[in-house]
Each structure stands twice: as structure tokens, then as C-alpha cells.
């Protein structure tokens, strides 16, 4: 019998959906997390979450399911992301995702300026094909 601490205990693919706090990877991470929630049968809790509203739209969702989403979520977040939701969305998966989206997917002028700056400084290397350059852009 092996005593390795890295052995799987059979609770799903959490090791593949850990979020490291990198805002550039948030959108992709969220898609993986939503897929994991679908596998667990909890995807209905996370449908149609308005990002700009503070409405308490959890009335039609079974309270236990929302808490279960929260329990799954806190296991795959880095410390910084967890600190964003720990007080304002305790045991509320929908609110936690809303808070994370607001933080990592801001809308508006700063995001556009950052994108413009990145594209302005993008340079094709001599060893790079035009296709690779366009894909990177």
C-alpha cells in the first residue's frame, strides 16, 4: 500500500481546474469550472448571473445547491481570489462568481487601453511566420 500524499481520493478533476489568480486566465478557468459544475449537476445554479446587478436572484435556486457550488468553488481558488469572496458571498456560489467576474473581467476604458497598448508593442520576430504572428495578436 502506497502512502503517497499525491494519490487521488476520487472526488473529481479539481487538480485541473485550480485558479492561480492570473486575470488573463480567468475566462478560460471559468469555462472549465462551469463544465465541472455541469458534470456535478450544479450548472443550473450558475446560469444567467447578471454581473452588474446586486439583485438577490437566489430565491428560485435550491439553497443547498447554491451552498454546494460555493463549497466546490472555494476548493479551486487561490488565496487572493478566496479573500475576495470569503465575507461577501459566504455559502453563496452565485454571488461568489459574480464577485470574481467583476474583479477579473472588468469592462470599460482601462481594459481597452491595456489591449491597445499590448497590440501597439506587438512585434513579429524574424523566426515567426505571419500566421503565427496573427494568431499571437
Phi, psi and omega in degrees: 000131181275143178249024181296136179280350181265007181288146182286141177257006171084023181257022174106182189272041183300327183298338180271347183243022177292135179259128184263004178090001179281111185297336178291338182258000187300312184300317177294318178299317181299321178298318178296318180295318178297322176297319178296321179293326177295317177300321181281354180078023182246011185293334180297331179295328187259011180279141173054050177275115178288131184278332186266347184259152176256015185299146177271085184264025182267000184299321183276358181258136177300127185303320181297323180292318179296320177293325179293321176299316178300316180298321177292319183297314184295341180281345185243010180258150173285171184298321181296313180295321179297321180294336177292326187253347192300324182263322186275346183223035182301124181060027180228096183298319180297313179296323180297314178296320178300316179296316180297319179297316179300322183284314187266343180237058181294146178256155171116195189300314181303321180294319180293319179296318178298315179298315179300316180298315179298317180291326179296322183269004180287125183232136177280128177278159182293333181269002184260136177282161180298322179298315179297321178298315180295318178298317179295324179293000000 
